């Protein structure tokens, strides 16, 4: 009887700890969710209400003016979405493949020059030739002005992460694969890559987010408005609205300028929702494969 009572009390204690843990994690998740709720509420709030009352968790005065300003040209927005989605998918696939292959070569202990090449890659993360020299190289010598290839630039930092993870692959597995007659490509795709799935999921997520949020390279190398990706298209919209508002305020009285009712703060919030909405909805699916990649590589007991 005593043993049963001890077991029951132990279960109660464990369940109590779990409840406290769930409540604590839920509270942290709620705190992290509050800014997104405020952004969403502000995007549906009129500009006057934001000026008078500030931001809140619920729209003070419901308005769709910000979204009307964003989607006044639906075809242009849809094309910008298509450009960004294509760049994200293509850039993530190509970047992950090239960086994985390069990291595999640099992690091989039988590669004589791996330390030297690793230093060259690491050196570029600390120093570069400067913006002017890079721009001249990309536009004048490589001819990548108004080319999507100029936006497919890879981050060497992700390569170093992948290389560090591949160094944890046991050398005995590589030797066993050599004995079985595996070539380098077969060894990479059939032996090494299944073991580094957590790193593939992590680096792939980093690369995808970098391409989705990139607007700076488009500002430098893309001048054709038909080729704008989503982030730079939205950035241009904000600048145009602010410039137009300044012109009105300097050329007319405050009452006349206010009569035009140009959204600024609510427009920024609406653009944030439009830009982050698809990637936020994609997170649960990415997280599923991310967690699966971690658990596959775990030691089963």
C-alpha positions, 0 to 999 in steps of 0.5 A: 500500500505504501509503495502504491501511495508513493507512486501516486504521489510521485505521479502527482508531483510530476504532473504538477511540474508539467503543468507549471512548465506548460503554463510558463512556456505558454506565458512566454509564447503569449508575450512573444505573440503580443507584438504580432497581434499589435502589428495585425491590429494596427494594420486594420486601424485608421491613421487618425486613431493611431495618431490619437490613441497609439497602438493597441491589441484591438483596432480602435477605428477599423479601416482597410485604407492601408491594405487598399494602398498596398493592393491598389495594383494587385498584379504588381504585388502578385508578381513581386510575390512570385519573384520572391518565392522563386528566388527563395526556392531556387536560392535555398536549393542551390545554396544548400547544395553548393554549401553542403558539397563545399563543407564536405570537402573542407571537412575531409581530413584527407584533403591536404589544403582544407585549412587554407581554403577554410581560412579564405572563406573565414577571412571573407566574413571579417573583411571585404573589398567595400561596397563600391568595389563589389558594385563595380565588379557585379555590374561592370565586369560580371554584367549582373545589373538587372539580373536575378543572378545578382540576388543569388548571393550566398552567405559563407557563415552558413558554410562554416556552420555546415563544415563544423557539423560535418566534422562530427561525422565519425571518420570510421563511417567514411572509411567503411564507405570507401571499403564498400566502394563508394565514390565521393558523391555517393559518400556525400549523398548516401552516408554523410547527408542523412547524418547531418539532417539537423544541420541541413534543416537549420542552414536551409531555414537560415538561407530561406529567411535571408532570401525572403527578407532581402531588399538591399541587394535588389536596391543595389542591382535592380532598377527595373520595377518589373523585377522587384522582389516583394521586400524591395517593392514594399520598401519603395511603397513606403518611401513613395507614400512618405515623400508624397506626404512631405510634398503635400505638407509643404505645399498645402496647409495641415488641414488640406494635407490631412484631408488626403488621409494618406496612411503611414503608420498603418501602412507600415503595419500592413506591409509587415503583415503582407511581407511576413504572413506567408513565411509565418504560415510556413513555419509550422511545416518547416518546424515539423521537418526541422524537429524530425531531422533532429530526432532522426539523428538522436541516439535511441535508448 
